[in-house]
Amino acid sequence: MKQFFYLFTMILVSAACRGNGQSRVTYVPDTAMLSNAFEAYREPTITHRRFKHADIEPLILKRRGGSVFEVTQLGVSVLGKSIYQVKYGMGEKKVMLWSQMHGNEPTATMALMDIFNFLEAQGDGMDSVRNQLKEQTSLYFIPMLNPDGADIYTRRNAMDVDLNRDARIGATVEGRLLIEAAKSVQPAYAFNLHDMNIYHNVPGTPSPATIALLAPAYNEVRDINEVRGNAMRIAAGMNRILQGYVPNGVAKYDDTYTPRGFGDNFQSWGASTVLIESGGYNGDPEKQFIRKLNFMIILNALIEISQGSYLQYDIDDYEAIPLSDSKLSDVLLRNIRASRDSMDYKVDVSINRDEQTEGDEYYVRSRIADIGDLKENYGYDELDGEGYRFMQGKIYPKVFNRIDEVSLETAMKLLRQGYYAIQLSSQPENRFHGLPLVVFSQRKPAPASLNLGREANFFLARNGVPAYAVVNGYLIDLSSTPQQVFKNYVF
């Protein structure tokens, strides 16, 4: 058993709650407790975001037959993988939480495994929290609703249907399972747990929208009734915590009514529903820090539901959260000189890196996402290229027999000489070579150009000398040491 002791700080004050006569409970979240609980109970077998059903299923099944959780198999996916419901508590306040209905949106699933570890622990000074949840709430978790999509890291299920657009007719087996679970449980609260692309930002800032929150609309005109208003209050409480960890890194997701969406329908079915979208955070490609944020805000929201303290927050607090924008890219190059058809010009260039799944691995394929005046856009990696000119790279003339003939140090020397690609005499067994170079065997890569959609492989030169390389969408300072390149980039 993990032993550590913290005072769980709750300031509970009863007062009249404006508008509905309910008693208002003032609660001060103990963020140190939440943070330390995550560090103590994070599931150690899950360390990256591309896990599979076979990694999660044992973590669920080991709780079956125990005294803490009630584990039920709701059914199976299109390809026959088991989908489970994990219940905790016996209280009157029913809460449903489901994750990974999109297979490539795994962050909250990791956090739910951490929460399971926390809930089954004891004797660490936080049993009062567990008892509060057990006595006041009944929590129904459905982790990894789309195991078929998760196994190949894709959004849709094996029928190629977006599960989050199947709430109205239930055409998919997974969608029907969630509909039937909702009918059976009839929750008063719900959490719809997702990831969004990392290119969302807080409007007018370079800050990624690390977490986006939403109390979905339940009708076309986006009315606010008591059910939706309570969801807004819960989201406002989440934002209070998040501002201490990602200040100015929280946004509001688009609340356009989606009649096919599960969040919108749960709201209309009478469950105060909060959508959590996990976005990006610089330096956290595996979303382990964002996993921690999910753990903290979900667990704290459950505590606040158990004691009714979410009513202390105002709907205006939620409405004040800025609406998410989408002006981020992986790399943004400003003021780059280029020429075409004897015309010399200066432009900004944004570059994105798309992940391509191949078996149990993935690789990155870059593309030029936008060209022109991008003054209101931002990049995770930015360079003011004033004084630099676009330069095509060269293919090194020597043909290598094996990839291990080229060291990282040699690769950097080639880049500094303007070579961006090398040729092998035969196709390498593994495309994941780890070198900051384009590697090919027979088909030569197309010459680089500043054209929309083209792969980003070129140089930025000053006075004809390469100063920066862009290889597969990664910006490389050619004054860097090989070790710095190896540490910061994945090829």
TORKEGU-936136 format. One record per residue (C-alpha): residue number from 1; residue in one letter; y, x, z. Coordinates in steps of 0.001 Angstrom, whole numbers. Last residue first. Example, Ala and Ser with C-alpha at 12.3 -4.5 7.8 and 13.67 -1.06 7.14 Angstrom:
# residues 2
(pagu 2 'S' (-1060 13670 7140))
(pagu 1 'A' (-4500 12300 7800))
//
This chain:
# residues 491
(pagu 491 'F' (11112 12287 -37311))
(pagu 490 'V' (12213 11672 -33713))
(pagu 489 'Y' (15507 13163 -32585))
(pagu 488 'N' (17148 14214 -29345))
(pagu 487 'K' (14790 16760 -27831))
(pagu 486 'F' (13677 18423 -31054))
(pagu 485 'V' (17278 18748 -32206))
(pagu 484 'Q' (18347 20284 -28913))
(pagu 483 'Q' (15400 22697 -29027))
(pagu 482 'P' (16308 23796 -32543))
(pagu 481 'T' (19751 24826 -31268))
(pagu 480 'S' (22697 22826 -32478))
(pagu 479 'S' (25325 24344 -34830))
(pagu 478 'L' (23845 22253 -37609))
(pagu 477 'D' (24924 19075 -35833))
(pagu 476 'I' (22249 16605 -36843))
(pagu 475 'L' (22921 12928 -37536))
(pagu 474 'Y' (19661 10999 -37806))
(pagu 473 'G' (19355 8480 -40648))
(pagu 472 'N' (16295 9961 -42292))
(pagu 471 'V' (18024 13326 -42264))
(pagu 470 'V' (21825 13421 -42054))
(pagu 469 'A' (22858 17047 -41870))
(pagu 468 'Y' (26106 18333 -40440))
(pagu 467 'A' (28112 21488 -41142))
(pagu 466 'P' (26923 22282 -44655))
(pagu 465 'V' (29253 24821 -46338))
(pagu 464 'G' (31206 23739 -49434))
(pagu 463 'N' (34596 24074 -47768))
(pagu 462 'R' (33408 21706 -45042))
(pagu 461 'A' (30141 19955 -45747))
(pagu 460 'L' (28507 16735 -44638))
(pagu 459 'F' (24918 16730 -45803))
(pagu 458 'F' (22492 14169 -47191))
(pagu 457 'N' (19448 12019 -46470))
(pagu 456 'A' (20302 8390 -45617))
(pagu 455 'E' (17931 6233 -47638))
(pagu 454 'R' (19770 3991 -50061))
(pagu 453 'G' (20601 401 -49080))
(pagu 452 'L' (24239 560 -50130))
(pagu 451 'N' (24951 3584 -52263))
(pagu 450 'L' (26437 6852 -51078))
(pagu 449 'S' (24016 9014 -53009))
(pagu 448 'A' (21051 11223 -52274))
(pagu 447 'P' (18763 12424 -55035))
(pagu 446 'A' (15458 10531 -55137))
(pagu 445 'P' (12612 12068 -53171))
(pagu 444 'K' (10048 13971 -55224))
(pagu 443 'R' (6676 12300 -55687))
(pagu 442 'Q' (3911 14843 -55229))
(pagu 441 'S' (3555 16209 -51688))
(pagu 440 'F' (6543 15088 -49633))
(pagu 439 'V' (8341 16069 -46410))
(pagu 438 'V' (11957 15107 -45660))
(pagu 437 'L' (13146 17439 -42936))
(pagu 436 'P' (14079 17329 -39241))
(pagu 435 'L' (10457 18183 -38341))
(pagu 434 'G' (8311 16009 -36046))
(pagu 433 'H' (5353 15715 -38414))
(pagu 432 'F' (4576 12052 -37967))
(pagu 431 'R' (3303 11472 -41522))
(pagu 430 'N' (-149 12574 -40416))
(pagu 429 'E' (-2837 13760 -42797))
(pagu 428 'P' (-290 15550 -44953))
(pagu 427 'Q' (-549 14849 -48712))
(pagu 426 'S' (-1397 18031 -50580))
(pagu 425 'S' (509 21079 -51835))
(pagu 424 'L' (3355 20318 -49457))
(pagu 423 'Q' (6966 20015 -50598))
(pagu 422 'I' (10086 20520 -48494))
(pagu 421 'A' (13255 18461 -48186))
(pagu 420 'Y' (16778 18853 -46736))
(pagu 419 'Y' (17796 22240 -48090))
(pagu 418 'G' (21535 22985 -47710))
(pagu 417 'Q' (21249 26506 -46311))
(pagu 416 'R' (21891 25281 -42753))
(pagu 415 'L' (19110 22759 -43265))
(pagu 414 'L' (16688 25493 -44252))
(pagu 413 'K' (17501 27496 -41127))
(pagu 412 'M' (16938 24370 -39002))
(pagu 411 'A' (13515 23834 -40569))
(pagu 410 'T' (12596 27463 -39948))
(pagu 409 'E' (13391 27094 -36231))
(pagu 408 'L' (11330 23900 -36084))
(pagu 407 'S' (8415 25777 -37557))
(pagu 406 'V' (7117 25374 -41087))
(pagu 405 'E' (3593 26634 -41795))
(pagu 404 'D' (2352 23811 -39572))
(pagu 403 'I' (3027 21374 -42419))
(pagu 402 'R' (294 22885 -44525))
(pagu 401 'N' (77 24402 -47996))
(pagu 400 'F' (3780 24939 -48513))
(pagu 399 'V' (5495 24777 -51905))
(pagu 398 'K' (8502 27089 -52206))
(pagu 397 'P' (11535 25718 -54062))
(pagu 396 'Y' (13237 24019 -51071))
(pagu 395 'I' (14584 20668 -52259))
(pagu 394 'K' (18372 20496 -52219))
(pagu 393 'G' (20847 18262 -50413))
(pagu 392 'Q' (23656 16186 -51829))
(pagu 391 'M' (27053 16749 -50249))
(pagu 390 'F' (29503 14208 -48806))
(pagu 389 'R' (32719 15891 -47786))
(pagu 388 'Y' (34157 16780 -44393))
(pagu 387 'G' (37841 17148 -43510))
(pagu 386 'E' (37974 13963 -41492))
(pagu 385 'G' (34367 13156 -40668))
(pagu 384 'D' (35041 11474 -37342))
(pagu 383 'L' (31485 11307 -36111))
(pagu 382 'E' (29732 8533 -34237))
(pagu 381 'D' (26273 8108 -32681))
(pagu 380 'Y' (25552 4725 -31102))
(pagu 379 'G' (27928 3574 -33809))
(pagu 378 'Y' (30956 1292 -33959))
(pagu 377 'N' (32682 -1113 -36316))
(pagu 376 'E' (36282 -2357 -36270))
(pagu 375 'K' (37473 562 -38390))
(pagu 374 'L' (34707 34 -40917))
(pagu 373 'D' (36713 267 -44142))
(pagu 372 'G' (34097 1012 -46774))
(pagu 371 'I' (30331 1476 -46823))
(pagu 370 'D' (27613 -475 -45029))
(pagu 369 'A' (23946 -294 -44037))
(pagu 368 'I' (22902 3024 -45588))
(pagu 367 'R' (19193 3013 -44924))
(pagu 366 'S' (16765 4903 -42742))
(pagu 365 'R' (13016 4596 -42476))
(pagu 364 'V' (11553 5359 -39084))
(pagu 363 'Y' (7857 5661 -38333))
(pagu 362 'Y' (5425 3680 -36285))
(pagu 361 'E' (2052 4301 -34751))
(pagu 360 'D' (-974 2195 -33801))
(pagu 359 'G' (-1570 1144 -37383))
(pagu 358 'E' (1580 1768 -39369))
(pagu 357 'T' (4659 -46 -38099))
(pagu 356 'Q' (7953 594 -39878))
(pagu 355 'E' (11037 923 -37665))
(pagu 354 'D' (14417 579 -39344))
(pagu 353 'R' (17115 3195 -38857))
(pagu 352 'N' (20675 2108 -39542))
(pagu 351 'I' (23549 3984 -41164))
(pagu 350 'S' (27247 3115 -41326))
(pagu 349 'V' (29626 4887 -43706))
(pagu 348 'D' (33426 5030 -43564))
(pagu 347 'V' (35193 5872 -46801))
(pagu 346 'K' (37454 8382 -48549))
(pagu 345 'Y' (37801 8618 -52337))
(pagu 344 'D' (37726 10980 -55301))
(pagu 343 'M' (37071 9451 -58717))
(pagu 342 'S' (35512 11679 -61372))
(pagu 341 'D' (32700 9138 -61876))
(pagu 340 'R' (31961 9264 -58146))
(pagu 339 'S' (33494 11383 -55416))
(pagu 338 'A' (33103 11602 -51676))
(pagu 337 'R' (35238 12317 -48614))
(pagu 336 'I' (34045 10862 -45302))
(pagu 335 'N' (36673 9235 -43101))
(pagu 334 'R' (34333 7862 -40425))
(pagu 333 'L' (30587 8314 -40078))
(pagu 332 'L' (28840 5654 -38007))
(pagu 331 'V' (25248 6210 -36937))
(pagu 330 'D' (22790 3800 -35319))
(pagu 329 'S' (24929 792 -36132))
(pagu 328 'L' (27003 -1606 -34080))
(pagu 327 'K' (29196 -4450 -35331))
(pagu 326 'S' (27178 -7490 -34315))
(pagu 325 'D' (29230 -9516 -31826))
(pagu 324 'S' (28051 -11269 -28649))
(pagu 323 'L' (30296 -13956 -27174))
(pagu 322 'P' (32274 -12753 -24175))
(pagu 321 'I' (31270 -13966 -20682))
(pagu 320 'A' (34136 -16162 -19450))
(pagu 319 'E' (32127 -19357 -20056))
(pagu 318 'Y' (29619 -18217 -17456))
(pagu 317 'D' (32224 -17702 -14751))
(pagu 316 'D' (33814 -21017 -15814))
(pagu 315 'I' (30542 -22737 -14950))
(pagu 314 'D' (31209 -21675 -11388))
(pagu 313 'Y' (28831 -19794 -9147))
(pagu 312 'Q' (27996 -20936 -5614))
(pagu 311 'L' (25427 -23350 -7042))
(pagu 310 'Y' (23153 -20358 -7677))
(pagu 309 'S' (22562 -20425 -3901))
(pagu 308 'G' (19979 -23190 -4121))
(pagu 307 'Q' (17593 -21350 -1802))
(pagu 306 'S' (14597 -20975 -4093))
(pagu 305 'I' (16796 -20976 -7201))
(pagu 304 'E' (18756 -18016 -5833))
(pagu 303 'I' (15566 -16099 -5113))
(pagu 302 'L' (14272 -16853 -8605))
(pagu 301 'A' (17570 -15638 -10061))
(pagu 300 'N' (17230 -12424 -8038))
(pagu 299 'L' (13762 -11778 -9421))
(pagu 298 'I' (14908 -12436 -12982))
(pagu 297 'I' (18091 -10354 -12642))
(pagu 296 'M' (16385 -7353 -11079))
(pagu 295 'F' (13245 -7224 -13198))
(pagu 294 'N' (15212 -7704 -16403))
(pagu 293 'L' (17598 -4894 -15438))
(pagu 292 'K' (14621 -2626 -14774))
(pagu 291 'R' (13168 -3396 -18195))
(pagu 290 'I' (16586 -2543 -19648))
(pagu 289 'F' (16193 904 -18088))
(pagu 288 'Q' (12715 1209 -19617))
(pagu 287 'K' (13848 12 -23027))
(pagu 286 'E' (11725 2508 -24987))
(pagu 285 'P' (14782 3664 -26952))
(pagu 284 'D' (16876 4096 -23780))
(pagu 283 'G' (19435 6798 -24598))
(pagu 282 'N' (22178 4329 -25472))
(pagu 281 'Y' (21322 836 -24319))
(pagu 280 'G' (20243 -1906 -26687))
(pagu 279 'G' (19497 -5613 -26527))
(pagu 278 'S' (17386 -7663 -24126))
(pagu 277 'E' (18001 -11372 -24717))
(pagu 276 'I' (17682 -13629 -21673))
(pagu 275 'L' (17726 -17373 -22359))
(pagu 274 'V' (18340 -19571 -19334))
(pagu 273 'T' (16964 -23087 -19065))
(pagu 272 'S' (17759 -25811 -16541))
(pagu 271 'A' (14682 -27944 -17242))
(pagu 270 'G' (15427 -31588 -18081))
(pagu 269 'W' (13523 -32031 -21351))
(pagu 268 'S' (16803 -31472 -23253))
(pagu 267 'Q' (17094 -27977 -21764))
(pagu 266 'F' (13439 -27293 -22599))
(pagu 265 'N' (14239 -28438 -26130))
(pagu 264 'D' (17177 -26075 -26596))
(pagu 263 'G' (15207 -23153 -25203))
(pagu 262 'F' (12189 -23982 -27346))
(pagu 261 'G' (14071 -24014 -30627))
(pagu 260 'R' (13436 -26548 -33399))
(pagu 259 'P' (16595 -28588 -32716))
(pagu 258 'T' (18709 -25411 -32696))
(pagu 257 'Y' (22147 -26110 -31220))
(pagu 256 'T' (24607 -23272 -31733))
(pagu 255 'D' (24818 -21436 -28410))
(pagu 254 'D' (25245 -17903 -29794))
(pagu 253 'Y' (24311 -15390 -27102))
(pagu 252 'K' (26775 -14448 -24373))
(pagu 251 'A' (27476 -10798 -23770))
(pagu 250 'V' (26838 -8166 -21120))
(pagu 249 'G' (27617 -4457 -21433))
(pagu 248 'N' (31167 -4491 -20060))
(pagu 247 'P' (29838 -2841 -16919))
(pagu 246 'V' (26133 -2102 -17388))
(pagu 245 'Y' (24795 -1535 -13867))
(pagu 244 'G' (27279 -3281 -11538))
(pagu 243 'Q' (28195 -5762 -14256))
(pagu 242 'L' (24542 -6742 -14406))
(pagu 241 'I' (24526 -8191 -10895))
(pagu 240 'R' (27452 -10539 -11485))
(pagu 239 'N' (26070 -11401 -14931))
(pagu 238 'M' (22855 -12688 -13393))
(pagu 237 'G' (24837 -14995 -11135))
(pagu 236 'A' (26712 -16352 -14165))
(pagu 235 'A' (23366 -17000 -15851))
(pagu 234 'I' (22240 -19128 -12885))
(pagu 233 'R' (25529 -21033 -13016))
(pagu 232 'M' (25149 -21678 -16733))
(pagu 231 'A' (21620 -22965 -16184))
(pagu 230 'N' (23022 -25322 -13532))
(pagu 229 'G' (25542 -26610 -16055))
(pagu 228 'R' (22764 -27230 -18568))
(pagu 227 'V' (20944 -29530 -16165))
(pagu 226 'E' (24106 -31128 -14747))
(pagu 225 'N' (25423 -31989 -18202))
(pagu 224 'I' (27419 -29753 -20520))
(pagu 223 'D' (27640 -31085 -24054))
(pagu 222 'R' (26835 -28808 -26981))
(pagu 221 'V' (27916 -31225 -29715))
(pagu 220 'E' (24539 -30954 -31435))
(pagu 219 'N' (22481 -31545 -28303))
(pagu 218 'Y' (20595 -29619 -25624))
(pagu 217 'A' (22638 -26450 -25905))
(pagu 216 'P' (21109 -23241 -24631))
(pagu 215 'A' (22340 -21602 -21406))
(pagu 214 'L' (22601 -18133 -22867))
(pagu 213 'L' (22619 -14538 -21704))
(pagu 212 'A' (22865 -11319 -23691))
(pagu 211 'I' (21771 -8065 -22071))
(pagu 210 'T' (22505 -4571 -23337))
(pagu 209 'A' (25239 -5882 -25619))
(pagu 208 'P' (26015 -2385 -26817))
(pagu 207 'S' (29423 -1035 -25819))
(pagu 206 'P' (31548 180 -28758))
(pagu 205 'T' (34147 -2469 -27882))
(pagu 204 'G' (36020 -5264 -29648))
(pagu 203 'P' (33256 -7783 -29035))
(pagu 202 'V' (30389 -6643 -26789))
(pagu 201 'N' (27879 -5222 -29222))
(pagu 200 'H' (24776 -6386 -31066))
(pagu 199 'Y' (23124 -3641 -33108))
(pagu 198 'I' (20134 -3238 -30793))
(pagu 197 'N' (18304 -6212 -32218))
(pagu 196 'M' (17480 -8975 -29781))
(pagu 195 'D' (14721 -9080 -27190))
(pagu 194 'H' (13427 -12295 -25616))
(pagu 193 'L' (12656 -14201 -22428))
(pagu 192 'N' (13057 -17986 -22217))
(pagu 191 'F' (13461 -18737 -18508))
(pagu 190 'A' (12957 -22283 -17230))
(pagu 189 'Y' (14032 -24487 -14355))
(pagu 188 'A' (13099 -28013 -13227))
(pagu 187 'P' (9621 -27597 -14599))
(pagu 186 'Q' (7488 -30488 -15839))
(pagu 185 'V' (4234 -28600 -15164))
(pagu 184 'S' (1903 -30532 -17456))
(pagu 183 'K' (4415 -31388 -20150))
(pagu 182 'A' (5753 -27827 -20159))
(pagu 181 'A' (2235 -26403 -20393))
(pagu 180 'E' (1484 -28766 -23280))
(pagu 179 'I' (4565 -27606 -25177))
(pagu 178 'L' (3719 -23945 -24493))
(pagu 177 'L' (145 -24392 -25702))
(pagu 176 'R' (1357 -26312 -28750))
(pagu 175 'G' (3591 -23402 -29731))
(pagu 174 'E' (685 -20977 -29398))
(pagu 173 'V' (-1603 -23134 -31560))
(pagu 172 'T' (1097 -23389 -34194))
(pagu 171 'A' (2429 -26583 -35798))
(pagu 170 'G' (4026 -27761 -32564))
(pagu 169 'I' (6374 -30287 -34204))
(pagu 168 'R' (9709 -29868 -32397))
(pagu 167 'A' (9123 -26688 -30417))
(pagu 166 'D' (8054 -24648 -33445))
(pagu 165 'R' (11159 -22609 -34261))
(pagu 164 'N' (10673 -20197 -31363))
(pagu 163 'L' (7117 -19634 -32538))
(pagu 162 'D' (8345 -18133 -35815))
(pagu 161 'V' (5449 -18860 -38160))
(pagu 160 'D' (3596 -16217 -40159))
(pagu 159 'M' (279 -17889 -39261))
(pagu 158 'A' (-690 -14734 -37334))
(pagu 157 'N' (2425 -15123 -35180))
(pagu 156 'R' (5919 -13988 -36040))
(pagu 155 'R' (8075 -11151 -34753))
(pagu 154 'T' (5900 -8144 -35498))
(pagu 153 'Y' (4533 -5379 -33332))
(pagu 152 'I' (987 -5390 -34755))
(pagu 151 'D' (-692 -6223 -31433))
(pagu 150 'A' (2366 -8107 -30189))
(pagu 149 'G' (2258 -10524 -33120))
(pagu 148 'D' (-1333 -11457 -32299))
(pagu 147 'P' (-511 -11637 -28572))
(pagu 146 'N' (2208 -14282 -29071))
(pagu 145 'L' (2714 -15950 -25665))
(pagu 144 'M' (2844 -12536 -24020))
(pagu 143 'P' (3399 -13473 -20369))
(pagu 142 'I' (3246 -17146 -19381))
(pagu 141 'F' (4554 -17281 -15794))
(pagu 140 'Y' (4562 -20496 -13739))
(pagu 139 'L' (6466 -20130 -10462))
(pagu 138 'S' (6141 -22814 -7810))
(pagu 137 'T' (9153 -22568 -5546))
(pagu 136 'Q' (10272 -23146 -1945))
(pagu 135 'E' (7343 -21903 141))
(pagu 134 'K' (6149 -19043 -2031))
(pagu 133 'L' (9650 -17902 -3002))
(pagu 132 'Q' (10869 -17836 587))
(pagu 131 'N' (7631 -16198 1708))
(pagu 130 'R' (8040 -13479 -915))
(pagu 129 'V' (11629 -12797 135))
(pagu 128 'S' (10730 -12758 3831))
(pagu 127 'D' (7921 -10342 2999))
(pagu 126 'M' (10518 -7775 2019))
(pagu 125 'G' (10153 -5227 4817))
(pagu 124 'D' (7299 -3375 3136))
(pagu 123 'G' (4367 -5147 4781))
(pagu 122 'Q' (3250 -7012 1688))
(pagu 121 'A' (2649 -6602 -2017))
(pagu 120 'E' (1424 -9440 -4268))
(pagu 119 'L' (4917 -10521 -5362))
(pagu 118 'F' (6129 -7010 -6149))
(pagu 117 'N' (3200 -6161 -8410))
(pagu 116 'F' (3608 -9473 -10236))
(pagu 115 'I' (7329 -8689 -10654))
(pagu 114 'D' (6465 -5377 -12309))
(pagu 113 'M' (4132 -7122 -14755))
(pagu 112 'L' (6940 -9604 -15439))
(pagu 111 'A' (9317 -6724 -16181))
(pagu 110 'M' (6992 -5311 -18845))
(pagu 109 'T' (6734 -8743 -20452))
(pagu 108 'A' (10542 -8930 -20339))
(pagu 107 'T' (10914 -5906 -22607))
(pagu 106 'P' (8306 -6866 -25220))
(pagu 105 'E' (10155 -8414 -28170))
(pagu 104 'N' (8033 -7321 -31149))
(pagu 103 'G' (5512 -10134 -30713))
(pagu 102 'H' (8074 -12919 -30625))
(pagu 101 'M' (6811 -15439 -28066))
(pagu 100 'Q' (7002 -12290 -25991))
(pagu 99 'S' (7808 -13869 -22638))
(pagu 98 'W' (7490 -17179 -20834))
(pagu 97 'L' (8951 -18256 -17494))
(pagu 96 'M' (8479 -21727 -16016))
(pagu 95 'V' (10032 -22734 -12666))
(pagu 94 'K' (9031 -25621 -10418))
(pagu 93 'K' (11029 -26262 -7256))
(pagu 92 'E' (8701 -28154 -4929))
(pagu 91 'G' (7048 -25107 -3394))
(pagu 90 'M' (3474 -23895 -3699))
(pagu 89 'G' (3901 -20308 -4823))
(pagu 88 'Y' (2720 -18142 -7709))
(pagu 87 'K' (1112 -19240 -10970))
(pagu 86 'V' (-43 -16981 -13817))
(pagu 85 'Q' (-601 -18728 -17151))
(pagu 84 'Y' (-2726 -16958 -19703))
(pagu 83 'I' (-3118 -16625 -23454))
(pagu 82 'S' (-6474 -15251 -24609))
(pagu 81 'K' (-6772 -13657 -28034))
(pagu 80 'G' (-8674 -15647 -30651))
(pagu 79 'L' (-6868 -14683 -33834))
(pagu 78 'V' (-4736 -17849 -33905))
(pagu 77 'S' (-4065 -17422 -30184))
(pagu 76 'V' (-6278 -18644 -27380))
(pagu 75 'G' (-5994 -21225 -24647))
(pagu 74 'L' (-4193 -21895 -21381))
(pagu 73 'Q' (-6327 -19427 -19450))
(pagu 72 'T' (-5417 -19981 -15823))
(pagu 71 'V' (-4606 -17437 -13120))
(pagu 70 'E' (-3629 -18685 -9651))
(pagu 69 'F' (-1896 -15898 -7806))
(pagu 68 'V' (-1775 -14579 -4237))
(pagu 67 'S' (-5233 -15269 -2796))
(pagu 66 'G' (-7242 -13488 -5467))
(pagu 65 'G' (-9703 -15048 -7889))
(pagu 64 'R' (-7825 -13868 -10970))
(pagu 63 'R' (-5244 -11196 -10176))
(pagu 62 'K' (-7251 -8468 -11954))
(pagu 61 'L' (-7197 -10731 -15000))
(pagu 60 'I' (-3452 -10410 -15520))
(pagu 59 'L' (-3194 -6623 -15464))
(pagu 58 'P' (-6424 -6452 -17473))
(pagu 57 'E' (-4828 -8657 -20209))
(pagu 56 'I' (-1671 -6572 -20565))
(pagu 55 'D' (-3018 -3392 -22178))
(pagu 54 'A' (-5516 -5219 -24406))
(pagu 53 'H' (-2701 -7498 -25571))
(pagu 52 'K' (-850 -4466 -26877))
(pagu 51 'F' (1824 -1996 -25839))
(pagu 50 'R' (4643 -838 -28049))
(pagu 49 'R' (7459 -863 -25467))
(pagu 48 'H' (6617 2315 -23582))
(pagu 47 'T' (5433 3255 -20096))
(pagu 46 'I' (3015 475 -19159))
(pagu 45 'T' (225 1803 -16926))
(pagu 44 'P' (2614 2505 -14055))
(pagu 43 'E' (3636 -1135 -13416))
(pagu 42 'R' (6988 -909 -11671))
(pagu 41 'Y' (6528 -1713 -8005))
(pagu 40 'A' (8382 967 -6059))
(pagu 39 'E' (11123 1645 -8589))
(pagu 38 'F' (11632 -2062 -9111))
(pagu 37 'A' (11807 -2774 -5393))
(pagu 36 'N' (14344 -4 -5001))
(pagu 35 'S' (16651 -1611 -7521))
(pagu 34 'L' (16298 -5087 -6046))
(pagu 33 'M' (16871 -3822 -2512))
(pagu 32 'A' (19924 -1849 -3599))
(pagu 31 'T' (21194 -4955 -5403))
(pagu 30 'D' (21139 -7019 -2219))
(pagu 29 'P' (22495 -10227 -3665))
(pagu 28 'V' (25187 -11903 -1525))
(pagu 27 'Y' (24372 -15570 -1037))
(pagu 26 'T' (26708 -18462 -371))
(pagu 25 'V' (24834 -21737 -102))
(pagu 24 'R' (26631 -24861 -1271))
(pagu 23 'S' (25564 -28207 59))
(pagu 22 'Q' (25375 -30852 -2634))
(pagu 21 'G' (28196 -33387 -2910))
(pagu 20 'N' (28165 -33349 -6698))
(pagu 19 'G' (31603 -32157 -7819))
(pagu 18 'R' (32363 -29236 -5604))
(pagu 17 'C' (29699 -27999 -3249))
(pagu 16 'A' (30593 -28678 370))
(pagu 15 'A' (29790 -25703 2560))
(pagu 14 'S' (26758 -24026 4068))
(pagu 13 'V' (26872 -20267 4576))
(pagu 12 'L' (23950 -17925 3998))
(pagu 11 'I' (24654 -14223 3820))
(pagu 10 'M' (21408 -12685 2706))
(pagu 9 'T' (20618 -9022 3116))
(pagu 8 'F' (16993 -8014 2831))
(pagu 7 'L' (16883 -5049 5140))
(pagu 6 'Y' (14846 -2376 3540))
(pagu 5 'F' (11583 -703 4480))
(pagu 4 'F' (9211 1353 2422))
(pagu 3 'Q' (5458 1573 2352))
(pagu 2 'K' (3475 1215 -823))
(pagu 1 'M' (0 0 0))
//
